[in-house]
Amino acid sequence: MATKGFTPVQYEALPGPRLGIGVLGYGFMGKVHSNAYLKIPYSFSQPAAYPDLIAICGRDEAKVADLAARMRYKGYYTDWKQMLKDPDIHILDNCTPDDMHRAPSIAAAQAGKHVICEKPLAMTVRDAAAMLEAVTKAGVKHMTCFNYRFIPAVRLARNLLERGAIGQLYHFRGRYLQEPGHDPAALMEAVWYTSGTRSGILLGIGCHIIDMARFLMGEIVAVGGMVCTWNKERRNRAGQVEPTPADEANVAVVEFANGAIGTLESSGVATGHKNQHTWEINGSKGSIYWDLEDPNHLYVYTEEMLAADLRGFASVSVTTSAHPLQVIYLPPGHNVGWEYGHLHALHHFLDCVANDKSVAPYGATFEDGYRVQVIMDTLVRSSRTGRKLTLTY
């Protein structure tokens, strides 16, 4: 019962387009995406659309029911096939493990739902191609959630490159480093890339650095490199020793369509690194670099803007209204966190659905996800043959 002077309000009464969201998966990514949807309504003065959290789906009823209540969903499902029949859901957001990406995404497209899928798009090139074919045939919007495209500093870098600010592009060098498998005594189940879907490092995080290279530098046309596993056996919790089912690190040399070259590296045995994703681009007029461990700054060097005695890398704090992808409630100089990549990515997708805009080039479509899959597959084949290989899509 309302008290004197209290005026009740309803989220549902806010003016503007609304889109029903169904999230599949209640693990780490299900929580991250749900958190982003909750923040969208107050992060923008006029959101492109208001997300209605209709339902979340997962196999463990106790866990999915708990998260549904905490994240303020209207309800939950334990069968994704039933969730796709819900007419109030306009967007399926697939946050399942890697080996579950194909079937629900294809079924959602066939049901006329727009589809977001976590990266990597699939476990194999064949599955990624089938998913791309399904969304294309259905005519629905689709996005592979490469969230780092939507970090404000990364978007500023893309803007600078589009303006030709650093001139002719020569070299991209990028790496994504973590340490979970560095200890040979670590149990199989304690190393994320050897447990669960057993995707390995290349699929797990290498896909991010490949997508970043394509996003900033353009298409990759050739690749050569190595994929390695040092800890070829690990003990599991049952005390048994079993073969390690996944790669632990990789390094590649790539050629871009614009004539530039690049080095790409990802590792799960980089002792001391928790989650370092960093890259540098060198051009004829300047250079830029960025590091996820310092996400709000873009480091820029240019010869054209400053006198010779003042030149050096400038640390640009990408936190003002003059910069891309700002949120209204944070004043200039107030840093955003890792989760804001997902917030901006999902808001971008809502905008594309509500206003019939193209997800590309700033969002990664299923076409981008498929191309990253082809590059990863080609890198594996290059490692086996010892040869540089031309990309074929």
Secondary structure, 3 states (H helix, E strand, C coil): CCCCCCCCCCHHHCCCCEEEEEEECCCHHHHHHHHHHHHHHHHCCCCCCEEEEEEEECCCHHHHHHHHHHCCCCEEECCHHHHCCCCCCCEEEECCCHHHCHHHHHHHHHCCCEEEEECCCCCCHHHHHHHHHHHHHHCCCEEEECHHHHCHHHHHHHHHHHCCCCCCEEEEEEEEECCCCCCCCCCHHHCHHHCCCCCHHHHHHHHHHHHHHHHHHCCEEEEEEEEECCCCEEECCCCCEEECCCCCEEEEEEEECCCCEEEEEEECCCCCCCCEEEEEEEECCEEEEEECCCCCEEEEEECCCCCHHHCCCEEEECCCCCCCCCCCCCCCCCCCCCCHHHHHHHHHHHHHHHCCCCCCCCCECHHHHHHHHHHHHHHHHHHHHCCCEECCC
